[in-house]
Amino acid sequence: MKLAFYIAAAAMIAVALALLLLPLIRQGRRMGRPRGIFALALTVAFVLPLGAVGLYLLVGTPVALNGVVAQTEQPVNIDQAVTELRKHLEQKPDDVQGWLLLAQTYSAMRKPGEARDAYDQVLRLDASSTVAMIGWAETDSIVRPDHRIDGRALELLERAVKQEPDSQRGLWLLGISDFQHDRYAEAAATWRKLQPLLEPGSTVAQAVAEQIAVADARAGGKPAPTSTVEGPALQVQVVLSPALKDKLTSGDTLFVYARAEQGPPMPLAVAKLDATALPATVTLTDAMGMTPQLKLSSVPRVFVGARISRSGQAMPQPGDLEGDAGVVDVGTRTPVKISIDKVH
């Protein structure tokens, strides 16, 4: 990224820190604990910028932060600082900025459940806080086993984007929700609203453009182009066993997926096709994950499988037709072959 971006980002962080920390320092003086609150303020000044980077690496487009150098030492005890902040909130439970600071700190500490609870407190005190709406939706998707953005999270995102149409994080997450629910045309349209807000030619803009291309391809029923895809690209060739051909019916859905060899069962990449397209060849990439933080490049080996679903649902059902290629290296360039030859 350009130097101008870093200067602008630093300025925004400085303003945010001033708005958050000055009230805390004044409060410490009134409570007779200026030194303790000042130590907390220093901790926050250290944690908040790291938190912004940490959250982006976890849920956003990590390639955009290749230039960020991680801090290796943390001389301040963050846990102690959080304890002080919680004590402050026990005495001042209506401190909106305090709850927001706690939520962002928990997010930086990779504690999404606690962060979501703190964002909930912000929304209880200020229902119009778009930062809390987006933060709640984001942390809720991390906490959920399926990492989907729906229900209250989706409602909050829609409200946040309506109030703040130029919210980059809100538009990105809203597009992810559309993508997760197979609304590919809507996902592409949402991300196109995000494009003018990004620096032209930046790595973030390029990543969003690639994601739009994938959504457009899925909306049109065409495989996504692989010439511009970065990272792993598993080519999977799927055929249906002749013994099961009579079990294939019109309207059946073919899922081709890869999941971690060890870890959550949620796919790291999945392709959805009409089962009548068999035999079929698909290429699984990072862009085909259900969430940005779970993708092929995050693991060295994956289990690759295929399933024909009668219900059209991603979750296995009795009567589904299945096959797999077992575990393969995520970086393999040799076509992975699957024969669907079993009944679930």
N, C-alpha and C positions, 0 to 999 in steps of 0.2 A: 504493500500500500504506500501511498505517497505521504511525504512529511506533513502535508497540510491536514491529512486525516488524523494523524497522531496528535497534532497540536489541538485540533478541534475536540478530539476525544478527551485529552487531558483537561481542557477548559471545562468541558461538561462535567467531568468527574469532580473537578475542584468546586464547581458551583454546587453539585449535589452534596459533597462533603460539608460545605459551609452551611447549607440549609439543615443538614442532619445533626451536625456536631455542635454548632453554637447553642441551640436550645439545651443540649445535654450539659454543656459546660455551665451555662447559667443555672440550670437546675441543680447541679452539684454544689454550686456556691450557696444557693438557698437552703440546701439540705445539710450544709456544714461538712460536705465531703468533697471538696474541690479536687484534691489529689487523686482520689479513687476514680472520680468521673473523668478527670483529665487523662488518666491511664487508659480508661476505656475508650476515650475519644481517639487516642493514638492508635489503639488496636483496630478500631473501626477504619481509621484512615489507611491502615495497612491492608485490612481484610476486604474492604468493599471493592477496590480495583481488582484484586485477585479473584474475588467472587464473580465479578462480571466476566472475566476471562474463563473461570472454571465452568460457569453455567453455559457459556457459548461452546466450550469444548464438549460438554456433556450432551447438549440438546441441539445445538445449532449446526453450522457448517464448519467443521474444524479446520478445513483447508484455508479458511480465511484468516486464521491466526498463526500461520506458519512462522511469522516473524516475531512472535511473542516469546520472550525468554522466561522460563519458569523460575520462580524464587526457590532457593534450596534451603534457606534458613528462616525460621520464624521465631525471633527472640521473644515475642510477646506471647503469653499464655492465652490462647483464644478461648479455651473453655472457661477460664476464670473471668474473662471479659464478658462472655455470654451470661455467666452467673450473675455478674454485677448488673447487666442489662435487665435480666429477669427480675432481680430484686427491685430495680427501679420501676418496672412495669407493675409489680405487685402493689407498689405505693401509688403509682399513677397509671391505672389500667386504661384510661382514656387517651393515652399518649399515642396518637396515630403514627407519628414519625418513629417512635420507639419500636412499635410493633413491626413497622415496615423494615426498619433496620435489622430487627431480629430475624425476620423472614429471609432477608437477603443474605444475612450471615449464615443462617442454617443452610441455605442453598449452596453457599460457597464451601461449607463443611461437608457437603454431600449427604445431608440429612433432609431429604425431600418431604418426609412425613411431618417432621416438626416445622419445616418451612411452610407447608400447606396450612397447618393449624394457625401459624402466625399471620399468614395472608388472610385467613378467615377472620381473624380478629380485626385486621385493617378494614375489611369489607363490612364488618359489623358496625364499625365506627364511621366509615366513609364509603358508602355504597357506590360512589361515583369514581373511585380510584381505579383508573385504567391499569396502573402498574400492578396493583393487587389482583385485579381480574386476570391479567395475563400471567402473573406469577402463580396464582392458584391453579389455573388451567395447566400450566407447564409442569408444576410439581405433582399435580394429580396424575398426569400421564406417566410420570416416572414411577410413582408409587404403584399404579395399577399393574397387575400381572400381565395384561395384554397390551399395555402402554397405549391404549386407544384414547382419543380425545372425543368424548361425547357427553351426553347428559348435561350436568351443570357446567362442566368445563367448556363445552361448546357454546352454551348460552352466554357464559361470561366473555368468551372470546368475541362472539358476535356483538355483544354490547360494547366491548372495549374498542373494536374496530369502527363501530358506528360513531362512537364519541371521538375517536382519534383515528381518522381514516389513513393517516400517514405513519401508523405504528408498524415499524418493520417487523418486530417480534410477533405482534398480533397477526399480521398478514401471513407471515411464514407458518405459524402454528395453525391458523385457520385453513391454509392450503393443505397442511399435513392431515388435518381431520378429514377434509374432502377426499384426499388420496386414500386414506385408510378405509373409507366407506365406499370405495370404488366409484366416486364421483370425479372422474378424471378430468372431464371438461371444466367442471367448476374449480378444481384444484389449479388447473392451468390458468384460468381466468383470474383467480385470486393472486397467484404469483406474478401475473403480468402487471397487476396493480403495484406490486412490490418493486418491480424492475426500475421504474423512473426514480425511485428513492435511493438507489444504490449508485456508487461511483462507477461510471462506465469503464469497462475493461478490467475491473477489479476481480480478484478470485471469487469473491462472494457473488458478484454479478454473473460470472461464468457458471458457478455452481447452480444458481437459480435458473439460468437459461437451460442448463442440462436437465434439471428436474422438470421444467416446463416441457421440454422435448419428450421426456419419458411419459408424462401425463398425456400429452397430445397423441403419442403413439398408442397408448392404451385406450384412449377414448376412441381412436379410429380403428382399433382392432389390429394394429400393425406392430411387429416387434420393434423395440427401440433401437435406433442406430448405435453401433458399438464403436464407430471410428473416433468419437470424442469422449468415450467413457474412460475414466481413470480408475485405477485400482483393479481388483480381481474381476475376471469375466469368465464364468463357468458356462461352457457350452454343453447343454444337456439334450440328448437325443432320446425321445420317448416313443415307444411302440406299444401296441396292445396285443397281448397274447392271443393267437387265433382261437384258443379254447374259450376265451371270454368275449369274443366279438358279438355273440348273440345277446349278451347282457347289456350292451351299449344302446341307449335310447336317446331319442331326440330331446335336446334341452339339458343333457348332462354337461357338467363343467369340469374341466381339467385344471388341476393345480399342480404346478411344478415348483418345488421349494428346496431351500437349503437351511438347515438349522445347526446350531453349534454342537460339536461332538459332545461337549460337556457344558451344561448350563440350562437356561430356560428353554422351554419347548417352542417359544415364539420364533417364527421363521426370520432369518436374517435377510432373506431375499425370496420373493414369491412371484410367480407369473400365473395369470388366470386366463384360460383360453376356452373356446368352445371345444368340447371333446370330439366333435366330428372332424376336427382338424388333424387328428392322429392319422399317421405318424407325424410327430411335430419336433421341431428343433427350436429351443429357446436359449437365450443367453442371460444368466443371472448375474447382476451387478450390484454395486453399492446403492445405486439409485433405486433399486427395487425393494429396499427394506421398508418395513411398516413404520419404523420410527428412525430418526437420524442417528440416535445413539446406538442402535443395534443394527449392524451391517456386516457384510462378508469380511471386510478388511479388519474387523475387530478380533478375529480368531484365526488360528493357523489351519484348522481342519473343520470340515462340516459334513453332516449327514445329508445326502441328497436323495430326495424321494419324489414320487408323483402319485396323484390320487384322482380318480374320477368320482365326482360327487353327484349323487342324484338330487340332493336338496339344493345344491349351489352354495352350501355353507362351507366355510374353511375348516371347521372342526369336523373330525372324522365321525361318520355315522355308520351304523350297521348296514351292510349291503354295498358300501363303497368299494370300488376296485382300486387296488394298490400295487405298487412296486417300488423298489429302491435300488440304489447303486452302492449302498453302504457309506462308509466314511472316506472322504477324499481330501487331498491337500487343496486349500482354497486358491492357491496360485497355479493349479494345474492348467495347462493349455490343451491337453488331450481331451477330446469329446467324452463326456460322461454318458454312458448308455444305460437306459432303464427299460425293462420290460414289465408292463403292468400285468401281473399274472396271479394275483391273490384277491380274495374277497374278504373285506373287513368283517 
